[in-house]
Amino acid sequence: GIYLEGRSSESLAILLGGASIVTPALAQEAAKPVPGAALQYVGSNTRLGLGVDSDNNVRGELFQVLRSDDRSATLAELWASRNAGGAKLSHHWASGTNAVNKVFAAFDQGDSNRRKATLGGGQEYERWFWDAYLSRGLSGARLDSVSAIATTVTQSGTDGGRPYVQDVTTTVTTRTFSRAYDWGVGARAGHFYEAALVRVTAGVDYEWGKFSSLQWTGSLTAEKFFATSPISVALSGEIYRKSGDFEGTRNDQRGMLMLRYDLGGAK
């Protein structure tokens, strides 16, 4: 997220969640875990995404499996939207409890080179999943704009018995700065509904910084998969609640529609 030392700004997105590569199936006829057997990784090695948000900003995504075997996988994700973008690297490995453990690191950059880093982890089971993260802002305050307002007042009077008229001009210059929140924490949890081929994810985030600035974010995403098809459609919504000494916009909301396409067959 971004907070302003003068005015509000667009929040900096964080790469969280990402694509699951465990058996909760992307509509393919993937084998389900058998009691007593090891979990197997399924899905394509590459996934592309293209979407648009409620502010008419286009967003692109790339998901790639870098390395995988029967027990683990290393994944990379990239995203870009207008002047913002980010990258995420994660490692998944199966445990003896029919769960896949996950750790990840992400780097994101918003407008005006505002940057933040994120570390997190979680677990994924056959039907449900969760993760949590801690983020840290990496950039200082950035000058966004400079504005000046000039006011002229005409004064009159006498000086030494002689009348005078004088114009007094006062100029007020305002400089607006913004910066990434210094710290942030958040969590995601979700469930895969096999009968409907729908994956639902809910999240909450809390970010804070200088000048009593803080932001709460609630999010909800539903992704619909289609049997025998590599295409999925995701619809997400976010609600922001902000406060701070210099925060101009207190509440905000945003939606996004994303189309994703898996390249390659089951793995």
Secondary structure, DSSP 8 states (H G I E B T S, - for coil): -EEESSS---------S----SSS-SSS------TTS-----S-SEEEEEEEETT--EEEEEEEEEEE-SSEEEEEEEEEETTEEEEEEEEEEE-TTS-EEEEEEEEEE-GGG-EEEEEEEEEE-SSEEEEEEEEEE----EEEEEEEEEEEEEEEEEETTEEEEEEEEEEEEEEEEEEE-SEEEEEEEEEEETTTTEEEEEEEEEEE-STT-EEEEEEEEEEEE-TT-SEEEEEEEEEEEEE-TT----EEEEEEEEEEEEES---
